Amino acid sequence: MLAGLRVNWTILRICLEERLVYRADFAFATLVRFLPIVTQIFLWGAIFAVHTSEPRGDLNGYSYANMVAYYLLAMVARAFSSMPGLSSGIARDIRDGTIKKYLTQPIDMLGYLFWHRVAHKLVYYFVATGPFVLVFYLCREYFEGWPDGLTIAAWVLSLLMAFLVGFLIETLIGFIAFWFLEVSSLLFIYMMFNYFLSGHMIPLDWLGAFGDGILYLPFKYLAYFPAAIMLDRFSHAELMRELGIEFCWIVALLLANRIAFARGVRRYGAFGG
């Protein structure tokens, strides 16, 4: 037990040091990601015609202020659940044989990737917390106030679970490289569907009957669910049920990852030094 904790701490520490080597470049890339927020606010302003003589008051149950608030909250959720480069990195390791280090050394690949991604997120949050606070302060007029304590606790838990859902989906897609040599096209298709199915583009409750089927998928927990929690779209009973379903998805995705990795390693072959 203690040996495993020491290994995990060592992995986390090394990965943090690795991220901080190019901290200026990492910080600049992080800050640039905030630029689309401005364009999105102007875009929704144009859709709701807020600067015209006859502004649109409501659209599918969302006012202009609700949409800006939703988008900002979805950005926070995506900061937790997005895993840039994870699937492609796994596929590359499988393709060029780098994955052999996980097979010959006493290190669990999924565990290593998890702590590596935790280190990435910790550095990201350290850099991005200030800009997020500034953006939310400047846009405070779009929010109707703080929800109750249970709702806030559920929101924080949903963000942590969104990280796990996003991580496990990405690793599972990466493990497909055990069966297919090139998965870049599949990754592109996944990113396109993910942007829509997660609710990053529009709230999923805009989709009506079509959206009912999407709500059974795990993708809504990547952006829509955490954002909808803070907009008070769920009762306390619904929150508990949704968090339970999300936990079940995490367990199912973890089992799928373990099975995919075990079967993939069985058929995997690498040669040379």
N, C-alpha and C positions, 0 to 999 in steps of 0.2 A: 504493500500500500504506500509506504513512505518512499520507496524507490520509484514508484510510478509518479508520485507527486513531484519528486525531484526532477525526473525526466521532463514532465510537462512544464515545470517552471523554467528549466534550462531552455527548452524549445521556445517558450514565450519570450524569455529574456533575449535570446539570440535574434529572434525575429524582430523584436522591438529595436535592437541595435541596428539591424539591417535596414529597417525603415527610416531610421534617423540619420543614416549616412548621407542620403540625398534629401535632407529635410526641406531645403529651400525649394527644390523642384517639386516635392510632394505638396508643400504648402501652396505654391502657386497654382498647381493643377487643382487642388481642392477649392481654392477661392474662385477660380474661373467657373467652376460648376454652379456658382450662385448667379451668374449672369442671366441664365434663362428665366429666373424668377421674375425679373422686370418685364421681359417680353410676354410672359404668361399673364401677368396682371393687366397689361395693356390689351392682350388678346381677349380676355374675358370682359374687360371694359367695353371693347368694341362689340362683342356678342350681346351683351346686355344693354348696349347703347347708353351707357351711363352719362355721357357728355352731350346727349341730344335733348331736344325739348320733350321727347316722349320716351324715357328710359323704360326698358323691360323690367317689370317688377319681380317676376318669378319665372323660373324655368325648371320644370320637373321637380318642383318642391325645393329648389335652391335659389336663393337670392344672389345678387352679385357678391355681397359680403361673404355669404356661405361658400361660394365657389372659390374665392381667394383663400379663405381660411382652409377649405378642404385641400386645395393645391399645396399650401404651405405645410400642412400636416402630412400629406402624402409624401412630400419631399423628405420630411423627417423619417417617415417609415422606410422609404427607399434607401436612406442613408444607412439604415440597419440591415435591410434585406438584400441589397444589391451586392453582387460578388464579382466585380469586373476581373476578367482574366482567369477565374478559377477553373471553369470547364475546359477552356482552351489550354491552360497549363497542364491539367491532368492528361488531356489527349496528347499533348506534345511529349510528356514524359513517357507515355505508353509507346508512342510511335518511335522515339529515338532511343528507347531502352533505359532512360534514366530511372525508370520505376524499379529497376533492379535493386537500388539501394534500400528500398522498403522491404524487399523480399529477402535480402541477405543480412540485414541488420535488425536488431530487436526493437524496431520502432513501428508502431501501427500507423499506416499511411493516413487513414481517416482522422486519427487523433492528431497527427502532425499537421495535416492541412487545417484542422479546426483551430489549433493554437496559433498557427501562422496567420489565419484570417482574423482571429481575435486581436493579435498584435497590430495588424493593418487597421482594424476598426478603432482601436484605442488611440493610435496616432492620428487617425482621421478626425475622431471626436475632439481630440485636444486642439487641433487646428481649426475645426469647423464650429466649435461651440460658440465662440465669439461672434462670427458672422451670423449664425442662426439666431442668437439672442438679439442682435441688432436688427435683423430683418423682422423678427416677430414684434419687436418694440415699435418699429416704424409702421407696421401693419396691425397694430393692436386694435384699431377701430373696426376691423373686420371681424373681430371675435366678440361673442356675446357675453363673455365672462367665464369664470372657472367652473367646471362641473364639480360634483361632490367627490369626497375622498376616495370612495370605492371605485368610481369611474376612473379617476386618475391612476389608482393602483392597477386597475385592469389595463389601462393604456400602457403603462410602463411594462407590465408583464407581456402584453401583446407585442411590444417592440423587441423584447428579448427573444420571444418565440418566433417572431418574424425573421430574426437573424438565423435561427436554427432551420426554419423552413427554407429560406433562401439558400443557405449553405448546403443542405441535403439535396435539394433539387439540382443545384449546379454540379455537385460531385457525382450524382447519379447520371447526369447527362455526360459528364466527362468519362465515366467508366464505359460508356457505349463504345469508346475507341478500342476496347478489347475485341470487339466484333467488326468494327468498320475502321478502315485505315484513316479516312478523312471525314471529320465531323463538322467542319467549318460551316457548311451549308445548313446543317441541322441546328447549329448554334445560332445562326442568323435568323432562322425561322422561329426558334424558341424566343429570341429576344423580341421579335416583332409581336408574337402572341402574348408574351409576358407583359409588354407595355400596355396592352389592351386589357388582358384578363385580370391583371392585378389591380386595375382601377387607377393606374397612374395617369391615364389619358383623360378619362371621365369617370364619375362615380358609377359603380356597377348597378345601383338602383335606378339608373336612367334607362336601363336596357329592357325593362318590362318583363314579359314572359320569357324572352330569350335569356335574360340575365338570371332567371331562376336556376337554370342548369349550371351556369358558371359559378354560382354561389356555393355549389357542392364541391368545387375544385379547391386545391390548396392555395391557388394563386391570389385569391382575395386577401389572404393574410399578409401578403407582402406590402400592400399599400392601402387598399380600401378599408379594411377592418380597423387598423389603428386610427386612421383619420376619422372614420365614422364614429368611433368611440368618443373622441373629444368633441364631436359635434352633437353628442347626446342623441344618436340615432338608435341606441339600443337601451332597453330596460335592463335592470340588474339581473333579472332571470335570464334574459337573452344573452347577456355578457358571459355569464357562467357557462351557459350551454355552448356558446361559440368558442370560448377558451378551451373547454373540454374537447370539442371537435378538433381544434387546432393541435392540441396535445396528441390526439390520436393520429393525426396526420404526421406529426414528428416521429412517433414510434414506427408508423408504417414506412415512412421514407428511410428511417435508419435501418430497419430490417431489409428493405429493398437494396440499400447501399451495401450492406454486409453480404447479401446473397450475390449481387452483381460482381462485387470484388472477388469473392471466393470462386465463383464460376469463371470469371474472366482470367484469374491467375492460372487456373487449371489448363486453359487453352492457350496461354501466353507463351511465346518463345522468343528469347533474345540471344544473340550470338556475338562473339567478339569481346573486346576489353571495354 
